[in-house]
Amino acid sequence: MAALELQSINWQTAFNRQAHHTDKFSSQELILRRGQNFEVLMVMNKGLGSRERLEFIVSTGPYPSESAMTKAVFPLSNGSSGGWSAVLQASNGNTVTINISSPASAPIGRYTMALQISSQGGVSSVNLGKFILLFNPWLNVDSVFMGNHAEREEYVQEDAGIIYVGSTNRISMIGWNFGQFEEDILSICLSILDRSLNYRRDAATDVAHRNDPKYVGRVLSAMINSNDDNGVLTGNWSGNYTGGRDPRNWNGSVEILKDWKKSGFRPVRFGQCWVFAGTLNTALRSLGIPSRVITNFNSAHDTDRNLSVDVYYDPMGNPLDKGSDSMWNFHVWNESWFARQDLGPSYNGWQVLDATPQEESEGVFRCGPASVAAIREGDIHLAHDGPFVFAEVNADYITWLWHEDESRERVYSDTKKIGRCISTKAVGSDLRVDITGLYKYPEGSRKERQVYSKAVKRLFSVEASGRRTQIRRAGGRCLRRDDLLEPATKPSITGKFKVLEPPMLGHDLRLALCLANLTSRAQWVRVNLSGATILYTRKPVAEILHESHTVRLGPKEEKRIPIAISYSKYKEDLTEDKKILLAAMCLVTKGEKLLVEKDITLEDFITIKVLGPAVVGVAVTVEVTVVNPILERVKDCALMVEGSGLLQGQLSINVPTLEPQERTSVQFDITPSKSGARQLQVDLVPFSSYASPTSERNR
C-alpha cells in the first residue's frame, strides 16, 4: 500500500479570521489570536489509518526552541493539552478536519507550520505554510483580556480616534487615523519588533519574551522614537522642520509607518508627543493589546526626579532658562490594558507607555509600562518609571525668583497646578472623558497629600538597584526630604488674567490682570508684566510684552490692569502652536511675592460638511470651508485629506490664494469602502502653516 501523503491544505482563512476577530485586516494572510483554536482541512491521498501518525511543528523567530516556547512539536490527538495541540474534528474519506490550538501564553509574531507523516515505516515532512499570531483580548486567560465588549471594540477594533491638545482653559481635539487594519501596517508593526535593540542583541531571547505584553509594550515605547535605535520617528521641538514635515501636518499613523518602511527603515521626520502616541497606539492595537491615547494638561517634565517642577523667573517676570524642569501645556502618552503578573493583581489594568523621548529608562529613551493603579497610590518603586510618571501628573510646582547675585528665593509652591484634566476619548462616542481620578486622589484632599508624602519618602529609600536616589536642584544643592514636603505659603493677594475678547489669530489681544487684596490693610504692589510666544512645551520663543505698574490696593479691594498686545507685536514670532504666555511678577509690601501666569491659544477656523449620505461603495461630496483670519494674504496652501475606510492613501488639494479675512470652500468626492463610524481628517497646510487639524466623523 502507498504511504500516506498530503495532497492539499485549506486554511479556512475567511472562517478562521472572522472567528478570531482579525477579518478587518486588509492583508489576506491567516491572522490568528493565541489561545483560540482554528480549523484546517487537509486532503490526503487516502484515509488516515490507525498505524499512521501525523505530527505538527510550529516555530517562530530565527532560532526556535521548545524550551523557549518558540517551537512546539505535537501530534494529532483526540483532546487538547492546554499547550499547542491538534485535535481530529472530523474525517470524511480522504479529507480530515483538524482543530489546532495555541497556548494563551504563546509568543506573538510570524509562525511557520510543518507536518511530519509517519507511514509504512517511513517518515516524510512537508511545509504547510505561515500564519501570524496576535494577543487575544477576547480570551479570559490571556493577560490582555478585556471583558467589556464596548471597551474592547473601542480599544482594539476602532481604527480612528481623537487626541486632545491645547491647554486647561482651551481643550481642543484633533482627529487621528490609527489605521491598524490598513494594508501592510501589521507587517510593519512586526518589523518594528524585529529591528529593536533587544532583537539585535539576542534575537532568540527577544522572540521568546514576546509572549508578555509588558515586554512588547516596552520595546515599542523605545522603537517608536529614533533616539537609540533608528526607530520610527525623530522628535523635533525647535520650530524649524527643514528636511522633514511639521508634526502638526500629520493626520495619522499610516503614512508615517509606510514612509518608515519605504525609506529602508530610516527615521521619519518629525514628530512631537501626540504623533508618537498616535503611532504607538496603532502598533499596540495592531498586535492585539488594548490601548488608548491619554492627554495630561499641565504635564510635568521632572528631569531631576525629585517630584517637583522648579521654575525660575527674574524680578521682571521673565521666565529664565535655569534648571531643566518644565511644565508642558499638554503631553500625550498611551495606556495599555494587561495583567501585571510581575507586580500582582492589584496593579492589573491600565499601564502607562510613553514613546516620546524625554528621559532615558535603563539607558534607552522609553517610558513604562507603569501601572496607573500604582501611580495613584504613590507606589513609585514598582517597575517601570514610576517616579517620572507620578511627577507628570502630581508633582508640586515651585516658583523661584532668581536675583542678579545668583541667589534664589522661593516664591510659591502650588500643589494643584500639575496634572489637570487628564483626558481620553469616550468609548463609542466623540465625547471627552476626564480620567484624572484614575491617576490621583482629588487635589487638595488629605489622601492626595498623604500619597504625595509617601512617594517623596520612597525617593529617599534605597532603590531596588541598591543605589540611593540623587535629588538635586539647579545650582547643585542637595534637596532635603523636608524641602519637598514643605507646605505652600498662602499669599495675601490673589491675581488672575482675564481675557476680554476671544483671542483670534490676526487680531489684537485685549486682557486684564485682576488683583485682589485678601487682607484688611492697604498694600502697594509692584507689577512686572511680561509676555512671550511659546511652544506647547512652554519653552519661550520671543518676548512680546514688557511693562511695569505700581498699584495701591485698599483693604479687600480689587483692581484691574488693562493689557493690550497688537497683532504686529506677535505675528513675526508666533509658532505653529499659536500660543502666548503672560506672566506677572507681583512684588507686595513687606517682601511678599506672587507670580500670575496665563496661557493663551489663538483660534482659527476650518469646517467640514458631508453633502449627502455616506454609503459604502457610493461616492459622496465633501465640502471644506477655510477662513483666513489674519490681515495678510495667504497663498500656496493645500488641503491634506486622510481617512481609513474612506480614502486610499492621502489626498492633496490645492487651495486658492486667500485675501485677508476671506472665506473659501473646496469640494471633493470620497467613496467609503468600510461601514460603521469613520473619521475624515483634513489639514490646511500652507508653506507657513497657521491652520491646525480638524476632523469630522461620518456615520
C-alpha positions as CSV (number, residue, x, y, z in Angstrom):
1,M,0.0,0.0,0.0
2,A,1.1,3.6,-0.7
3,A,2.4,5.7,2.1
4,L,0.2,8.5,3.4
5,E,0.8,11.8,1.7
6,L,-0.7,15.3,1.9
7,Q,-2.3,16.5,-1.3
8,S,-3.6,19.9,-0.3
9,I,-4.5,22.0,2.7
10,N,-7.3,24.5,3.1
11,W,-6.5,27.0,5.9
12,Q,-10.2,28.2,6.0
13,T,-8.8,31.7,6.1
14,A,-12.0,33.7,5.9
15,F,-13.8,31.5,8.5
16,N,-10.8,31.5,10.9
17,R,-10.2,35.2,10.6
18,Q,-13.8,36.0,11.4
19,A,-13.7,33.7,14.4
20,H,-10.5,35.3,15.6
21,H,-11.7,38.9,15.1
22,T,-9.0,39.6,12.5
23,D,-11.2,39.9,9.5
24,K,-10.7,43.7,9.4
25,F,-7.1,43.4,8.4
26,S,-6.6,44.3,4.7
27,S,-3.9,41.6,4.4
28,Q,-5.1,38.2,3.0
29,E,-2.7,36.3,5.4
30,L,-4.0,33.9,8.0
31,I,-4.1,36.1,11.2
32,L,-4.9,34.4,14.4
33,R,-5.2,35.1,18.1
34,R,-3.4,33.0,20.7
35,G,-5.2,30.6,23.0
36,Q,-8.0,30.0,20.5
37,N,-8.4,27.1,18.1
38,F,-8.5,27.4,14.4
39,E,-9.7,24.9,11.8
40,V,-7.9,23.5,8.8
41,L,-9.0,20.9,6.1
42,M,-6.4,18.5,4.9
43,V,-6.8,16.3,1.8
44,M,-4.7,13.2,1.9
45,N,-4.1,10.6,-0.8
46,K,-6.0,8.1,1.2
47,G,-7.9,7.7,4.5
48,L,-6.0,8.0,7.8
49,G,-5.0,4.6,9.1
50,S,-4.7,3.5,12.8
51,R,-1.0,2.9,12.4
52,E,-0.2,6.2,10.7
53,R,0.8,9.2,12.7
54,L,0.6,12.9,12.0
55,E,2.8,15.3,13.9
56,F,2.8,19.1,13.6
57,I,5.7,21.5,14.1
58,V,5.2,25.2,14.7
59,S,8.0,27.7,15.2
60,T,8.7,31.5,15.3
61,G,11.8,33.5,15.2
62,P,15.3,32.7,13.8
63,Y,16.3,30.3,16.5
64,P,13.2,28.4,17.5
65,S,13.4,26.3,20.7
66,E,11.0,24.2,22.6
67,S,12.4,25.3,25.9
68,A,11.9,29.0,25.0
69,M,8.3,28.2,23.8
70,T,9.2,29.5,20.3
71,K,8.9,25.9,18.9
72,A,6.4,23.2,19.6
73,V,6.0,19.6,18.3
74,F,2.6,18.0,18.9
75,P,0.7,15.0,17.5
76,L,-2.8,14.7,16.1
77,S,-4.8,13.5,19.0
78,N,-8.3,13.3,20.4
79,G,-8.0,16.0,23.0
80,S,-6.4,19.4,23.9
81,S,-3.5,19.5,26.3
82,G,-3.6,23.2,27.1
83,G,-0.4,23.9,25.0
84,W,-0.1,23.6,21.3
85,S,-2.5,20.8,20.2
86,A,-4.1,19.3,17.1
87,V,-7.5,17.5,17.5
88,L,-9.2,15.4,14.9
89,Q,-12.6,17.1,14.4
90,A,-13.9,15.0,11.5
91,S,-12.8,12.5,8.9
92,N,-14.6,12.1,5.6
93,G,-12.9,9.8,3.2
94,N,-9.6,11.3,2.4
95,T,-10.4,14.7,4.0
96,V,-9.7,15.4,7.7
97,T,-10.8,18.4,9.6
98,I,-8.4,19.4,12.4
99,N,-8.7,21.9,15.1
100,I,-5.3,23.4,16.1
101,S,-4.9,25.4,19.3
102,S,-2.1,27.6,20.7
103,P,-1.4,28.3,24.4
104,A,-2.7,31.6,25.7
105,S,0.9,32.5,26.7
106,A,2.4,31.8,23.2
107,P,4.8,34.5,21.8
108,I,3.1,36.6,19.2
109,G,4.6,37.0,15.7
110,R,5.0,35.2,12.4
111,Y,4.9,31.4,12.6
112,T,5.6,28.6,10.2
113,M,3.9,25.2,10.4
114,A,5.2,21.9,9.1
115,L,3.7,18.4,9.1
116,Q,5.6,15.2,9.7
117,I,3.9,12.0,8.5
118,S,4.9,8.6,9.8
119,S,3.5,5.9,7.4
120,Q,4.6,2.5,6.2
121,G,7.7,2.6,8.3
122,G,8.9,5.8,6.8
123,V,8.8,9.5,7.8
124,S,8.2,12.4,5.5
125,S,7.9,16.1,6.1
126,V,6.1,18.9,4.3
127,N,5.9,22.7,5.0
128,L,2.2,23.7,5.4
129,G,2.6,27.5,5.4
130,K,2.7,30.5,7.6
131,F,0.4,32.4,9.9
132,I,0.5,35.4,12.2
133,L,-0.3,35.0,15.9
134,L,-1.6,38.0,18.0
135,F,-2.6,38.7,21.5
136,N,-6.2,37.8,22.3
137,P,-8.3,40.3,24.3
138,W,-11.3,38.1,23.8
139,L,-9.9,35.2,25.8
140,N,-10.3,35.3,29.6
141,V,-7.0,33.5,30.3
142,D,-4.9,35.9,28.1
143,S,-3.1,38.6,30.0
144,V,-4.6,41.2,27.7
145,F,-8.2,40.0,28.3
146,M,-10.7,42.9,28.3
147,G,-14.2,41.6,29.3
148,N,-16.3,44.6,28.4
149,H,-17.4,44.3,24.8
150,A,-17.8,48.0,24.1
151,E,-14.4,48.8,25.5
152,R,-12.8,46.0,23.5
153,E,-14.4,47.4,20.3
154,E,-13.1,50.8,21.1
155,Y,-9.6,50.0,22.3
156,V,-8.8,47.1,19.8
157,Q,-11.0,47.4,16.8
158,E,-11.5,51.2,16.4
159,D,-9.1,52.4,13.7
160,A,-9.6,56.2,14.2
161,G,-9.8,58.4,17.2
162,I,-9.4,61.7,18.9
163,I,-6.3,63.2,20.6
164,Y,-6.8,66.2,22.9
165,V,-4.4,69.1,22.8
166,G,-4.4,72.8,23.9
167,S,-4.4,74.0,27.5
168,T,-6.6,73.6,30.5
169,N,-8.6,76.7,29.6
170,R,-9.0,75.7,26.0
171,I,-9.0,72.0,25.4
172,S,-9.3,71.2,21.7
173,M,-9.1,68.0,19.7
174,I,-7.6,66.6,16.6
175,G,-8.6,63.6,14.6
176,W,-6.1,60.8,14.2
177,N,-6.2,57.9,11.7
178,F,-4.7,54.9,13.6
179,G,-5.3,52.7,10.5
180,Q,-4.1,49.5,12.2
181,F,-6.0,47.4,9.6
182,E,-4.7,49.1,6.5
183,E,-2.6,47.2,4.0
184,D,0.9,46.4,5.3
185,I,0.5,48.1,8.7
186,L,0.5,44.8,10.7
187,S,3.6,43.6,8.9
188,I,5.4,46.9,9.6
189,C,4.5,46.7,13.3
190,L,6.0,43.3,13.4
191,S,9.1,44.7,11.7
192,I,9.3,47.3,14.5
193,L,9.9,44.4,16.9
194,D,12.5,42.8,14.6
195,R,14.5,46.0,14.4
196,S,14.7,46.7,18.1
197,L,17.9,46.8,20.1
198,N,16.8,43.7,22.1
199,Y,16.3,41.7,18.9
200,R,19.7,42.8,17.5
201,R,21.5,41.8,20.8
202,D,19.8,38.4,21.3
203,A,17.1,37.5,18.8
204,A,16.2,34.2,20.4
205,T,15.5,35.7,23.8
206,D,13.7,38.7,22.4
207,V,11.3,36.5,20.4
208,A,10.7,34.3,23.4
209,H,9.7,37.3,25.5
210,R,7.1,38.4,23.0
211,N,4.6,36.3,25.0
212,D,4.4,39.2,27.5
213,P,2.6,42.4,26.7
214,K,4.6,44.2,29.3
215,Y,7.8,43.4,27.3
216,V,6.3,44.1,23.9
217,G,5.0,47.5,25.1
218,R,8.3,48.5,26.5
219,V,10.1,47.5,23.2
220,L,7.5,49.5,21.2
221,S,7.9,52.5,23.5
222,A,11.6,52.6,22.7
223,M,11.2,51.9,18.9
224,I,8.6,54.4,18.0
225,N,11.2,57.1,18.7
226,S,14.5,57.0,16.9
227,N,16.9,58.2,19.6
228,D,18.7,55.0,20.3
229,D,17.8,52.5,17.6
230,N,16.8,54.1,14.3
231,G,13.2,53.8,15.3
232,V,10.2,55.1,13.5
233,L,10.1,58.9,14.4
234,T,12.5,61.6,15.0
235,G,11.4,64.2,17.6
236,N,11.7,67.9,16.9
237,W,10.5,70.8,19.1
238,S,12.7,73.5,17.6
239,G,10.1,75.1,15.3
240,N,12.5,74.5,12.3
241,Y,11.3,71.5,10.4
242,T,13.6,71.7,7.3
243,G,14.2,68.3,5.9
244,G,11.0,66.8,7.2
245,R,7.4,67.5,8.0
246,D,5.9,69.8,10.6
247,P,4.5,67.5,13.3
248,R,1.2,69.3,13.1
249,N,0.7,68.2,9.5
250,W,0.4,64.5,10.2
251,N,-3.2,63.2,10.2
252,G,-2.5,59.6,11.2
253,S,0.0,56.8,11.7
254,V,-0.4,55.0,8.3
255,E,1.7,57.4,6.2
256,I,4.3,57.6,8.9
257,L,4.7,53.8,9.2
258,K,4.7,53.3,5.4
259,D,7.3,56.1,5.0
260,W,9.5,54.4,7.6
261,K,9.4,51.1,5.6
262,K,9.7,52.7,2.2
263,S,12.9,54.6,3.2
264,G,14.6,51.4,4.3
265,F,13.6,51.9,7.9
266,R,15.2,55.3,8.3
267,P,13.5,57.5,10.9
268,V,10.7,59.7,9.7
269,R,10.9,63.4,10.3
270,F,9.4,64.8,12.5
271,G,7.2,64.0,15.5
272,Q,6.0,65.5,18.8
273,C,4.2,63.9,21.7
274,W,0.8,63.3,20.1
275,V,2.4,62.0,16.9
276,F,4.5,59.5,19.0
277,A,1.4,58.5,20.9
278,G,-0.9,58.1,17.9
279,T,1.7,55.9,16.2
280,L,2.3,53.8,19.3
281,N,-1.4,53.3,19.6
282,T,-1.5,51.9,16.1
283,A,1.2,49.4,16.8
284,L,-0.3,48.3,20.1
285,R,-3.8,47.8,18.7
286,S,-2.5,46.0,15.6
287,L,-0.8,43.4,17.8
288,G,-3.9,42.9,19.9
289,I,-3.0,44.9,23.0
290,P,-6.0,47.1,24.1
291,S,-4.8,50.7,24.1
292,R,-5.9,54.3,24.2
293,V,-4.4,57.8,23.9
294,I,-4.2,59.9,27.0
295,T,-3.6,63.7,27.3
296,N,-2.3,65.2,30.5
297,F,-2.7,69.0,30.8
298,N,0.0,71.0,32.7
299,S,2.2,68.0,32.4
300,A,5.4,68.0,34.4
301,H,8.8,67.1,32.9
302,D,10.8,66.3,36.1
303,T,14.3,65.8,34.9
304,D,16.0,65.6,38.3
305,R,13.3,63.2,39.6
306,N,12.5,65.0,42.8
307,L,8.7,65.0,42.3
308,S,8.7,68.8,41.9
309,V,8.9,71.2,39.0
310,D,11.3,74.1,39.8
311,V,10.8,77.1,37.5
312,Y,12.8,80.3,37.7
313,Y,11.8,84.0,37.0
314,D,13.7,87.2,37.2
315,P,12.2,90.1,39.2
316,M,10.6,91.5,35.9
317,G,8.6,88.3,35.5
318,N,10.6,86.9,32.6
319,P,11.0,83.1,32.6
320,L,14.6,82.0,32.9
321,D,16.4,79.0,31.5
322,K,17.6,77.8,34.8
323,G,17.5,74.1,35.7
324,S,15.9,71.6,33.3
325,D,12.5,71.0,34.7
326,S,9.5,72.2,32.8
327,M,5.7,72.1,32.6
328,W,4.2,71.4,29.2
329,N,0.8,72.8,28.4
330,F,-0.1,69.3,27.5
331,H,1.6,66.0,27.0
332,V,0.2,62.9,25.3
333,W,1.0,59.3,26.1
334,N,-0.7,55.9,25.9
335,E,-2.3,53.4,28.2
336,S,-2.3,49.7,27.5
337,W,-4.6,47.1,29.2
338,F,-3.0,44.0,30.6
339,A,-2.3,42.0,33.8
340,R,0.9,42.7,35.8
341,Q,1.9,39.2,36.7
342,D,5.3,40.7,37.9
343,L,3.6,43.0,40.4
344,G,0.4,41.3,41.4
345,P,-3.3,41.6,40.7
346,S,-3.7,45.0,42.5
347,Y,-1.8,46.6,39.6
348,N,-3.6,45.0,36.7
349,G,-5.4,47.1,34.2
350,W,-4.2,50.3,32.5
351,Q,-0.5,50.7,32.2
352,V,1.3,53.9,31.0
353,L,3.5,53.7,28.0
354,D,5.2,56.8,26.5
355,A,7.2,56.8,23.3
356,T,8.1,60.5,23.4
357,P,11.9,60.7,24.0
358,Q,12.1,62.7,27.3
359,E,14.3,60.8,29.7
360,E,16.3,57.5,29.5
361,S,15.0,54.4,31.2
362,E,17.7,51.8,31.8
363,G,19.9,53.6,29.3
364,V,17.2,53.9,26.5
365,F,14.7,56.6,25.7
366,R,11.4,54.9,26.6
367,C,8.9,55.0,29.4
368,G,6.8,52.3,31.1
369,P,4.8,50.3,31.4
370,A,3.9,51.9,34.7
371,S,0.7,50.8,36.5
372,V,-1.9,53.6,36.7
373,A,-3.1,52.0,40.0
374,A,0.5,52.2,41.4
375,I,0.8,55.8,40.4
376,R,-2.5,56.7,42.2
377,E,-1.3,55.0,45.4
378,G,2.3,56.5,45.2
379,D,3.9,53.1,44.8
380,I,6.6,54.6,42.6
381,H,9.2,52.0,43.4
382,L,7.5,49.5,41.1
383,A,8.5,48.9,37.5
384,H,8.7,50.8,35.3
385,D,9.5,54.5,35.5
386,G,7.0,55.2,38.4
387,P,8.7,58.4,39.7
388,F,8.7,60.1,36.3
389,V,5.0,59.3,35.5
390,F,4.0,60.2,39.1
391,A,5.7,63.6,38.7
392,E,4.0,64.2,35.3
393,V,0.6,64.1,37.0
394,N,1.2,65.1,40.6
395,A,4.5,67.0,41.1
396,D,4.5,70.2,43.1
397,Y,5.1,73.3,41.0
398,I,7.6,75.5,42.8
399,T,8.3,79.0,41.6
400,W,11.7,80.6,42.3
401,L,12.8,84.2,42.0
402,W,16.4,84.4,40.6
403,H,18.3,87.5,41.7
404,E,21.2,89.2,39.9
405,D,23.7,87.9,42.5
406,E,22.5,84.4,41.5
407,S,20.8,83.8,44.8
408,R,17.2,82.4,44.6
409,E,14.1,82.9,46.6
410,R,11.2,80.6,46.8
411,V,8.0,82.5,45.7
412,Y,5.3,79.9,45.9
413,S,4.6,76.2,45.9
414,D,1.5,75.2,44.0
415,T,0.3,71.7,44.8
416,K,-2.6,71.7,42.4
417,K,-1.2,73.0,39.2
418,I,0.3,69.9,37.7
419,G,-1.8,67.1,36.2
420,R,-5.1,68.7,35.2
421,C,-8.0,67.5,33.0
422,I,-6.3,64.1,32.1
423,S,-8.4,63.2,29.1
424,T,-9.2,60.4,26.7
425,K,-11.9,59.7,24.1
426,A,-15.1,58.1,25.4
427,V,-16.0,54.6,24.5
428,G,-18.3,54.6,21.5
429,S,-18.6,58.4,21.1
430,D,-16.5,61.5,20.4
431,L,-17.0,62.9,23.9
432,R,-14.0,63.7,26.2
433,V,-13.7,61.7,29.4
434,D,-11.8,63.2,32.3
435,I,-9.8,60.3,34.0
436,T,-7.8,62.4,36.4
437,G,-9.3,60.4,39.3
438,L,-7.6,57.3,38.0
439,Y,-4.2,58.8,38.5
440,K,-4.6,60.6,41.8
441,Y,-7.0,61.4,44.6
442,P,-8.8,64.8,44.5
443,E,-6.3,67.7,44.6
444,G,-6.1,69.3,48.0
445,S,-7.6,66.3,49.7
446,R,-5.9,64.7,52.7
447,K,-5.5,61.4,50.9
448,E,-3.8,63.1,47.9
449,R,-1.2,64.8,50.2
450,Q,-0.7,61.5,52.0
451,V,0.1,59.8,48.7
452,Y,2.5,62.6,47.7
453,S,4.3,62.3,51.0
454,K,4.5,58.5,50.6
455,A,6.0,58.9,47.1
456,V,8.5,61.5,48.3
457,K,9.7,59.3,51.2
458,R,10.2,56.4,48.8
459,L,12.7,58.6,46.9
460,F,14.9,58.7,50.0
461,S,14.8,55.0,50.5
462,V,17.2,52.6,48.9
463,E,16.1,51.7,45.4
464,A,15.8,48.2,44.2
465,S,19.0,48.6,42.3
466,G,20.9,49.3,45.5
467,R,21.6,52.9,44.6
468,R,20.3,55.8,46.6
469,T,18.3,58.3,44.7
470,Q,20.2,61.6,44.0
471,I,17.9,64.6,44.1
472,R,19.3,68.0,43.2
473,R,18.1,71.4,42.1
474,A,19.6,74.0,39.8
475,G,22.9,75.1,41.4
476,G,23.8,71.7,42.6
477,R,22.4,71.9,46.2
478,C,21.1,68.6,47.5
479,L,17.5,68.6,48.3
480,R,16.2,67.5,51.7
481,R,13.1,65.5,52.1
482,D,11.6,68.3,54.2
483,D,12.1,70.7,51.3
484,L,9.7,68.6,49.2
485,L,7.1,68.3,52.0
486,E,7.2,72.0,53.0
487,P,3.6,73.4,53.0
488,A,2.7,76.0,50.5
489,T,2.7,79.7,51.7
490,K,-0.6,81.4,51.3
491,P,-0.4,84.8,49.7
492,S,-2.0,88.0,51.0
493,I,-3.2,89.0,47.5
494,T,-4.5,87.0,44.5
495,G,-4.3,87.6,40.8
496,K,-5.6,86.2,37.6
497,F,-5.6,87.2,33.9
498,K,-9.0,87.7,32.3
499,V,-9.5,87.6,28.5
500,L,-11.7,90.5,27.5
501,E,-12.2,89.4,23.8
502,P,-11.8,86.0,22.2
503,P,-8.1,85.6,21.2
504,M,-8.3,85.4,17.4
505,L,-5.3,84.9,15.3
506,G,-4.5,88.0,13.3
507,H,-6.3,90.3,15.8
508,D,-5.0,92.4,18.7
509,L,-5.3,90.8,22.2
510,R,-7.2,92.5,25.0
511,L,-6.8,91.3,28.5
512,A,-6.8,92.5,32.1
513,L,-4.8,91.5,35.2
514,C,-7.2,91.3,38.1
515,L,-5.6,91.7,41.5
516,A,-7.4,91.3,44.9
517,N,-6.3,92.2,48.4
518,L,-7.2,89.5,50.8
519,T,-6.2,91.5,53.9
520,S,-7.8,94.3,55.9
521,R,-4.9,96.6,55.3
522,A,-3.8,98.6,52.3
523,Q,-1.0,97.2,50.2
524,W,1.2,98.6,47.5
525,V,2.0,96.1,44.7
526,R,4.7,96.5,42.0
527,V,3.6,94.5,39.0
528,N,6.2,93.5,36.3
529,L,4.4,92.2,33.2
530,S,6.0,90.0,30.6
531,G,4.7,88.1,27.6
532,A,6.3,85.7,25.1
533,T,5.3,83.5,22.3
534,I,5.9,79.9,23.3
535,L,5.9,76.3,22.2
536,Y,3.4,73.9,23.7
537,T,6.2,72.7,25.9
538,R,6.1,76.3,27.3
539,K,9.6,77.0,26.0
540,P,9.8,80.8,25.3
541,V,10.4,81.8,21.7
542,A,10.4,85.7,21.7
543,E,9.4,88.4,24.1
544,I,6.3,90.4,23.0
545,L,5.4,92.3,26.2
546,H,7.4,94.1,28.9
547,E,5.9,96.7,31.2
548,S,5.6,97.6,34.9
549,H,2.9,99.1,37.0
550,T,2.5,100.2,40.6
551,V,-0.9,99.6,42.2
552,R,-2.3,100.5,45.6
553,L,-4.9,98.0,46.8
554,G,-7.1,99.2,49.6
555,P,-8.5,96.7,52.2
556,K,-10.3,93.9,50.4
557,E,-10.1,95.9,47.2
558,E,-9.9,94.5,43.7
559,K,-8.4,96.3,40.7
560,R,-7.8,95.7,37.0
561,I,-4.7,96.5,35.0
562,P,-5.6,96.6,31.3
563,I,-3.3,94.8,28.8
564,A,-3.2,95.2,25.0
565,I,-0.9,93.3,22.6
566,S,-1.2,94.3,19.0
567,Y,-1.0,91.7,16.2
568,S,2.1,93.4,14.9
569,K,3.8,92.6,18.2
570,Y,3.4,88.9,18.0
571,K,2.9,88.0,14.3
572,E,6.6,87.5,13.4
573,D,7.4,85.3,16.4
574,L,4.2,83.2,16.7
575,T,4.9,79.5,16.3
576,E,2.7,76.8,14.8
577,D,1.4,76.2,18.3
578,K,-0.2,79.6,18.3
579,K,0.5,80.0,22.0
580,I,1.4,83.1,24.1
581,L,2.4,83.0,27.8
582,L,1.7,86.0,30.0
583,A,3.3,86.4,33.4
584,A,3.0,89.0,36.2
585,M,5.6,89.1,39.0
586,C,3.8,90.9,41.8
587,L,6.1,92.4,44.5
588,V,4.0,93.1,47.5
589,T,4.6,95.3,50.6
590,K,7.0,93.5,53.2
591,G,8.7,91.5,50.5
592,E,5.9,89.0,49.6
593,K,5.8,87.9,46.0
594,L,3.1,86.4,43.8
595,L,3.5,85.1,40.2
596,V,0.4,85.0,38.0
597,E,0.6,83.1,34.7
598,K,-1.8,82.7,31.7
599,D,-1.5,80.6,28.6
600,I,-3.4,81.9,25.5
601,T,-4.1,79.8,22.4
602,L,-5.1,81.8,19.3
603,E,-8.0,80.5,17.4
604,D,-8.5,79.9,13.7
605,F,-11.2,78.0,11.7
606,I,-11.7,75.2,9.3
607,T,-15.0,73.3,8.9
608,I,-16.1,70.1,7.1
609,K,-19.5,69.2,5.7
610,V,-20.6,65.9,4.1
611,L,-23.1,66.8,1.4
612,G,-25.2,63.7,1.4
613,P,-25.5,60.2,3.0
614,A,-22.2,58.2,3.3
615,V,-22.8,54.8,1.8
616,V,-20.2,52.1,1.2
617,G,-19.2,52.0,-2.4
618,V,-21.0,55.2,-3.3
619,A,-19.2,58.5,-3.9
620,V,-20.2,61.4,-1.7
621,T,-19.2,65.0,-1.9
622,V,-17.3,66.7,1.0
623,E,-17.1,70.5,1.3
624,V,-14.3,72.1,3.3
625,T,-14.5,75.8,4.3
626,V,-11.4,77.7,5.3
627,V,-11.2,81.2,6.7
628,N,-8.1,83.3,6.5
629,P,-8.2,85.0,9.9
630,I,-5.1,87.3,9.5
631,L,-4.9,90.7,7.9
632,E,-2.4,89.4,5.3
633,R,-2.7,87.4,2.1
634,V,-2.1,83.7,2.5
635,K,-1.0,81.7,-0.6
636,D,0.5,78.4,-1.6
637,C,-1.9,76.3,0.6
638,A,-3.1,72.8,0.2
639,L,-5.7,70.6,2.0
640,M,-4.3,67.2,3.1
641,V,-7.1,64.7,3.4
642,E,-6.9,61.3,5.0
643,G,-9.4,58.7,6.4
644,S,-9.3,55.0,7.0
645,G,-12.1,53.3,5.1
646,L,-12.8,56.5,3.2
647,L,-9.8,57.1,1.0
648,Q,-6.9,55.1,-0.3
649,G,-3.8,56.9,1.0
650,Q,-3.7,60.7,1.3
651,L,-5.4,63.2,-0.9
652,S,-3.8,66.7,-1.6
653,I,-6.0,69.5,-2.9
654,N,-4.7,73.0,-3.8
655,V,-6.4,75.9,-2.2
656,P,-6.5,79.3,-3.9
657,T,-4.8,82.4,-2.5
658,L,-6.8,83.8,0.4
659,E,-7.1,87.5,0.9
660,P,-7.3,88.9,4.4
661,Q,-10.5,87.7,6.2
662,E,-11.5,85.8,3.0
663,R,-13.5,82.6,3.2
664,T,-13.3,79.9,0.6
665,S,-14.8,76.4,0.1
666,V,-13.3,73.4,-1.7
667,Q,-15.3,70.3,-2.7
668,F,-14.1,66.8,-3.5
669,D,-15.5,63.3,-3.6
670,I,-14.8,60.3,-1.3
671,T,-16.0,56.7,-1.7
672,P,-16.4,54.9,1.6
673,S,-15.1,51.3,1.5
674,K,-15.9,50.3,5.0
675,S,-19.1,50.6,7.1
676,G,-19.5,51.9,10.6
677,A,-18.2,55.1,12.1
678,R,-15.4,56.6,10.0
679,Q,-13.2,59.7,10.6
680,L,-12.1,62.1,7.9
681,Q,-9.1,64.2,8.8
682,V,-8.5,67.5,6.9
683,D,-5.4,69.7,7.4
684,L,-4.7,73.0,5.8
685,V,-1.0,73.2,5.0
686,P,0.4,76.4,3.6
687,F,4.1,76.8,3.4
688,S,3.8,78.9,6.5
689,S,1.1,77.0,8.2
690,Y,-1.3,78.7,10.5
691,A,-4.2,76.2,10.4
692,S,-4.5,73.3,12.7
693,P,-6.1,69.9,12.0
694,T,-9.8,69.4,12.4
695,S,-11.9,66.3,11.8
696,E,-15.4,65.0,11.4
697,R,-16.9,61.6,11.7
698,N,-19.2,60.2,9.0
699,R,-21.8,57.7,10.3
